Amino acid sequence: MDRELRNISIPISVEYDGTKYNYNFKRNELGFIGDNIAAKDIKILFLGGSTGEEMFIPPKNTIVSTLNHKLKKDKINYEIINASKGGKTTRGYVNDFLKWFDKIEDLKPQIVIFYLGLNDSFLDYPKYFDDLERKDFLKKTEDYIKNNSLIYSFKKKLELKYFNNRRQYNNLEKKDLYKNFSYINYEAAKKKYVGVLNLKKNEIIIENFSKNLQNLKTIIDNKRYTPIFITQIKYNGISDNNLFLINEYLKNFCRKNKYKIIKLEKIKKMDIELFYDELHTNIKGSLFLSNIIYSDLKEILIEIKK
C-alpha cells in the first residue's frame, strides 16, 4: 500500500438521524484500518471496498468492529483486521496480496474474509482487469518516489499535523432514496433474472469476475488461507441482474471449491433507512448487516477452530 495510506488519522464529522459523530478514521503503520498491531498477531483479514472500509461510519459502529465486539462477547479468540479500501474489486484483492500483503514481514493470516460483489457488478471494461502484468511506468515511478522519499514522508506528516482539518459530512443521505421503496429478495430476483445473460455487458462482467476469482484461488491455494466469502446486496436487495449474476457465479465458485460463503441475499425483507445511498449502510444498517453476517460467521469460525 502507498505510504500516504499508512499512519494516517483523518478527523471526520458525520450526522445520522440528527446526531453528530466526531471521530478519526485511522490506518495503522501496515495500512490496515485501526490501531497498530503486530503482523504476526493477525489471524483474520477482512477485504472489502468502500462498503467494508466504512470511512463515514464511526469506528465502533462499523461492520468489522461490531463483528469483533460479538466475537469478544462470545469468547471466540479471533480479531478481524480490516484491510478494506474504497473501490476494490476481486482484481484489487489479487493485487493486495501481490503488492501489499506479501511485502509485510510475518503477515501470515489463517483466514481471509472477502466481502464482494457490488463493485465487480460494474466491471464491464474488457482487456484491462485480467492483465496482472500490465505496466504503468508513470504510476510505478510515482509510487517509488512516494515510498522512498524522505521529503515526501516529511511533507505528509506536516499535512496531517497542521492542515488536517475535520471533514464535515452532514448530508450523506441521498434524497428520495426510499421513495416508492420496494425490496427485491432472492426469490423475486431469481424469477426476474434467471437466464438473463443476453447482453455483451453481462458477458464481459462475468468474464472479468471469473478470471479474477481464478487468480484469487491460485493465491489462496498457494498460501493455504481459509477463505470466507460474503455476497452483497443493495439498499433494495438484488435490484439489478448484474449483481444477481455475480452472486450466482460466486456461489457456484464456492460450491465447486468447497469454500465457505455467507449469503446476504437470504435477507427476505429489510426496513427502510438502513442505507444512506444505494450501496452504503448507515449506522443502523451496518448493525443490521453485522447481525446477519455474525450468525453464520460464528458457526464457521467455531468449525475452523476444531
HUZI-V439880 format. One record per run of one state. SS is the DSSP state (hx for helix, st for strand, lp for the rest). FROM is the first residue (numbers start at 1). TO is the last residue. If there is no record, write none. Layout:
SS_FROM_TO + SS_FROM_TO
This chain:
lp_1_2 + hx_3_5 + lp_6_7 + st_8_16 + lp_17_18 + st_19_27 + lp_28_32 + st_33_33 + lp_34_38 + hx_39_41 + lp_42_43 + st_44_47 + lp_48_49 + hx_50_53 + lp_54_58 + hx_59_61 + lp_62_62 + hx_63_73 + lp_74_79 + st_80_82 + lp_83_89 + hx_90_99 + lp_100_100 + hx_101_103 + lp_104_110 + st_111_115 + lp_116_119 + hx_120_122 + lp_123_136 + hx_137_148 + lp_149_149 + hx_150_162 + lp_163_166 + st_167_169 + lp_170_183 + st_184_184 + lp_185_185 + hx_186_193 + lp_194_199 + hx_200_223 + lp_224_225 + st_226_230 + lp_231_233 + st_234_234 + lp_235_236 + st_237_237 + lp_238_240 + hx_241_257 + lp_258_259 + st_260_262 + lp_263_263 + hx_264_266 + lp_267_274 + st_275_275 + lp_276_280 + st_281_281 + lp_282_282 + hx_283_305 + lp_306_306
